[in-house]
Amino acid sequence: MVDEGLAELHTHLGGSVASDILWSLAHEQGIALPVKDFWEFEALVTVSDPRGVENLDALDAIYHWTELIQSSPLAVERSVHAAIGGAYRSQRITTLELRFNPMKRNRGGERDLDHIILAAIRGVDLAKLEYPQVSAGLILMMDRTFDRRQNEIIVEKAVRWASRGVVGVDIAGPRPGGRRYDYSALAPMVETAREAGLGVTIHVGEEGPTGVEEIGEVVESLRPERIGHGILAARDPELMGLLRDASVTLEICPTSNLLTRALRDEDAVRETFRRFVENGVAFTIATDGPEMMRTHLRDEFALLHRIGALDEAEIAEANERGHRAAFVDRRAL
């Protein structure tokens, strides 16, 4: 369907590493797991039920284990290296951006953040030696549960390591108390990142009663180049016009949205994509984390084609847009 190299712009490090590698890393570090059998472990660190998870909180519970296992410099380096190599070998992905929150991998301050980030950079460097065809970069993530200073530190670290392979910043995580999140408070941090030449992508508009309003707030107050998910914008023609006029590219993860029930069924997936195409909203196609979601990028293309969401030319265009929208292309890594 797409013969040339693929672009994957939205994949979390915690969801991008094969279960057998995580299993070995857990044992090498002596992490006490709640299960003793590998197949039970695989169910623990993936969305193993084909019906998906109950909500995003349930998905965060899975990420708890993968982030814990990746909470050492050695584990982060191995994970990044494995994710990049696996993406090229299995899918021929040649543009790849991995995102992760370093503060969720430093054991509550026990590990030094710079060591964690540098380990991720080493993983990129080693993978690029083996797979020079791949342009890969790292996106550091803030979190909606963090206080202001914690998120400021993450941006400061992203700026510090921008010359070594950190290419952007993001924010995700549960909303405290389930309430609408005040994205505008991030504006100074986002501007700091932008001034340092970093790309800005924001998780927003995936779910929740305030998701549509949050997309508008993010576009107007943070001016991101990309938005993670953003699927709720399909409900609002005015909002789609805002995204189009602001040249924002959505990173859409169809299987993930089905498994988290952000989109109720394949009909909703098809309707969402067709509305974006008809309203001129730019988007790329991604997995969110191929190992955790038990999918791959070419599977996503096949799904969208099968259900009539996109034709072959539209899929190829979305993939090419992914290469163009990548933050990693701005830097010689």
PEZIRA-V448815 format. One record per pair of residues at least 6 apart in sequence whose C-alpha atoms are under 6 Angstrom apart, sorted by the first residue. I is the first residue (numbers start at 1). J is the second residue. If there is no record, write none. Layout:
{{I	J} {I	J}}
This chain:
{{2	316} {5	92} {5	93} {5	94} {6	93} {6	94} {7	93} {7	95} {7	319} {7	322} {7	323} {8	96} {8	286} {9	96} {9	97} {10	286} {10	288} {11	98} {11	288} {11	289} {12	98} {12	99} {12	100} {12	289} {13	98} {13	99} {13	100} {14	66} {14	67} {15	289} {15	291} {15	292} {16	83} {16	289} {16	290} {16	291} {17	83} {18	291} {19	42} {26	69} {45	62} {46	292} {47	292} {47	293} {52	259} {52	260} {53	260} {55	260} {67	105} {70	76} {71	105} {71	106} {73	116} {73	119} {76	120} {77	119} {77	120} {77	123} {80	120} {80	123} {81	123} {81	124} {81	127} {87	93} {94	134} {94	135} {95	134} {95	135} {95	136} {96	136} {97	136} {97	137} {97	138} {98	138} {99	138} {99	139} {99	140} {100	140} {100	141} {101	140} {101	141} {137	165} {137	166} {137	167} {137	328} {138	166} {138	167} {139	166} {139	167} {139	168} {139	169} {140	169} {141	169} {141	170} {141	171} {142	151} {142	170} {142	171} {143	171} {143	172} {143	173} {144	172} {144	173} {144	175} {145	176} {165	333} {167	198} {167	327} {167	328} {168	198} {168	199} {168	200} {169	200} {170	201} {170	202} {171	202} {171	203} {172	203} {184	221} {187	222} {199	327} {200	224} {200	225} {201	224} {201	226} {201	227} {202	227} {202	228} {203	227} {203	228} {204	215} {204	230} {205	211} {205	212} {205	215} {205	230} {205	231} {205	232} {206	229} {206	230} {206	231} {207	262} {212	232} {225	248} {226	248} {226	249} {226	250} {227	250} {228	251} {229	251} {229	252} {233	239} {233	240} {234	272} {244	281} {249	282} {249	283} {250	283} {251	283} {251	284} {252	285} {252	286} {253	285} {253	286} {253	287} {253	288} {257	263} {270	309} {273	309} {284	318} {284	322} {290	296} {304	310} {305	311}}
